[in-house]
Amino acid sequence: MRHVEELAADLTLLDTRERLIKLIVENIEKSRHTGQNMLENLSHAEIAKLIGTVRHVVDRHIKQLKSEGLIEAGRRKIALKNMEKLQEKLDSLL
């Protein structure tokens, strides 16, 4: 139930770029504890479903984050280049 409430709040209060950043940061934090990267092997379409948008919007935001030097992205893989800067962006949004 809590997850549904959080998703509803995110959809209402955050734009798609912000939701993508939040998903990436939360995934990295969880993967540090569990050793599993939730975003690994997910297509952009699958990521889009997780944040309530469509693939081409996720593509655009991933390209922007790459050009800003925040992430590296390849086929079905997203890796952080600058966690501090990405976390700062997320903190400023929330």
C-alpha positions in Angstrom: 0.0 0.0 0.0 2.8 2.4 0.9 4.4 1.8 -2.5 1.1 2.7 -4.3 0.8 5.9 -2.2 4.4 6.9 -3.0 3.9 6.2 -6.7 0.8 8.3 -6.8 2.6 11.2 -5.0 5.6 10.9 -7.4 3.3 10.9 -10.5 1.5 14.0 -9.1 4.5 16.0 -7.8 7.5 15.0 -10.0 8.0 15.2 -13.7 9.4 12.3 -15.7 13.0 13.4 -15.5 12.7 13.7 -11.7 11.0 10.3 -11.4 13.8 8.7 -13.5 16.5 10.3 -11.3 14.7 9.1 -8.2 14.4 5.6 -9.6 18.2 5.5 -10.5 19.3 6.8 -7.1 16.9 4.5 -5.1 18.1 1.5 -7.2 21.8 2.3 -6.5 21.1 2.6 -2.8 19.2 -0.7 -2.7 21.8 -2.5 -4.8 24.5 -1.5 -2.3 22.7 -3.4 0.3 21.4 -6.4 -1.7 24.0 -6.6 -4.5 21.3 -6.7 -7.1 20.8 -4.0 -9.7 17.1 -3.7 -10.4 17.7 -1.6 -13.6 20.1 -4.1 -15.1 18.6 -5.9 -18.1 15.5 -3.6 -18.2 14.6 -2.0 -21.5 13.8 1.6 -21.7 10.2 0.6 -22.2 10.2 -1.3 -19.0 11.8 1.6 -17.1 9.2 3.8 -18.6 6.4 1.6 -17.2 8.1 1.8 -13.7 7.9 5.6 -13.7 4.6 6.1 -15.6 5.7 7.3 -19.0 6.7 6.1 -22.4 9.9 4.8 -23.9 10.8 7.8 -26.0 10.6 10.1 -23.0 12.9 7.8 -21.0 15.3 7.7 -24.0 15.4 11.5 -24.1 16.1 11.9 -20.3 18.8 9.2 -20.4 20.5 11.0 -23.2 20.3 14.2 -21.2 21.7 12.6 -18.1 24.5 11.1 -20.1 25.4 14.4 -21.7 25.5 16.0 -18.2 28.0 13.3 -17.2 25.8 11.9 -14.5 25.3 8.4 -15.9 26.6 5.9 -18.5 24.0 4.0 -20.3 24.2 1.2 -22.8 21.9 -1.5 -23.9 19.8 -2.5 -20.9 22.3 -1.0 -18.5 22.6 2.2 -16.5 25.7 3.0 -14.5 26.5 6.0 -12.4 29.3 8.4 -13.2 28.6 11.0 -10.6 26.4 9.8 -7.7 27.0 13.0 -5.6 25.7 15.3 -8.4 22.7 13.0 -9.1 21.9 12.8 -5.4 22.1 16.6 -5.2 19.6 16.9 -8.0 17.3 14.5 -6.3 17.6 16.2 -2.9 16.8 19.6 -4.5 13.6 18.1 -6.0 12.3 16.5 -2.8 
